[in-house]
Amino acid sequence: MIKFTAEIKPVPLARPRVNTKTRQAFYPQRSKNFKKALVIIGKVAMHGREPLTGKLKVTIDLYKNCKIDSRQFGDVDNHQKAIFDALNGICFVDDRQIVKVICNKHKDKFERIEIKIEEC
């Protein structure tokens, strides 16, 4: 089992944008920064262990300083995508291993993400 708290603001995965001149797709800087930070936190949480290889259950608790029903929080599935993309190859070999997800949104003045990954 892997359990850790990322003391960063939860950021949902944004849709890729397209540069009108070059026609190249890119993700907004906010999404890139979130992913980089979560990659580092995930590596530290693994303590040099190999990624998990079996079927997985993932529990995610998102804590954000806003109204839960507001547009500021974002959709749960977009938060999950951003987290799974960042932890892919670090905490688990591939996100296809995930067979069960529990994701909760909470309002709290201390923004963070609590993640628990366990084998089924």
N, C-alpha and C positions, 0 to 999 in steps of 0.2 A: 504494500500500500504506500502511496505517496500522498502526503498532505502538506500544504503550505499556504501561506498568505502572501499575496502580492499587494504591497501597500502603494498601489497606483490607481489612478482614476479609471474605472471601466470605460472602454471605448468600443462601440459596436463597429463591425467591419463595414466600411463605407463602400459604395459602388465605385468601380474604377471610373476615372474621368478621361476624357480624350482631348489631347492638345489639338486645337483647330488648325494649326499650321503644319505640324509634323504628322498628324493623325495617329500618334502613338498613345496607347492607354497607359495610365499611371494611377497609383493610389494616392490619396491626399497624405500630406506629411504627418498629420495627426495619427493616422492609422499605422504608418511606418514606424513612428516613434513608439507607439504602444507595443507593437510587435517586437521591436528591438529590446525594450525594457522587459517584457515578459519572457523572452528567450533567455536573457541573463538570469532572471529570477528562477526560471525552470531549471537551468543548468546547476545553479547553486543548490536548489532543493534536491536534485538527484544525487549529490555528493559523489559524483564519479561513477555511479551505477549505470548499467546498460538500460536502454528503454524497455518497458514492459512489452511482452509479446503475445499474451493471451487475450481472451475476450475481456472487455473492460466496462466498468460502471463508473461514471464520472458525476460528481456532485459539485455544483458551482453555486456559490453565494455571492451575489453582486451587491455592493454597498455604495450608494451614490447620494450625494447631498442635493437632492431635488425631490419634487413630487413624483411618487411612483407612477401615477397615471398620466404624467406629462410626456410630451414628445422629447423632452431632454434626456429621458432614460434610454430610449431606444428599444427595439424589439429584442426579446430574449434570444431568438435564433441568430441574430446578427452578432450579439455578444459571444455566443457559443462558437460561431464560425471564426471570429477573430482569435479567441483563446485556443481553439483546436489547431488553427494554422500556425500559431506561434509555438505550440508545444509538440507539434508533429516532428518526429525524429529525435526528440529530447526525452520526453516522459513516456512516450509510446512510439512504436515503430511507424504506425500509420493510423490516422483517425478512423479508418474502416474497422478497426478493432473494437470501437466503442459500440456497445449494444444497448446500453441504458444511460440516459442522461436525466439528471434532476437539476434544474436551474431555478434559483429563487432570486427575486429582486427585493432589496431592503433599502429603506431610507435611513441614513446615518450621516452625521457630520464628518466622520472619518472615512473617506472613500478608500475602498480596497476590494480585492477579489480573494475569496477563500476557495481553494480547489482541493478536492479529494479524489484520487484516482485509485481504484481497487480492482483486482482481478475477480471475475465472476466464477 
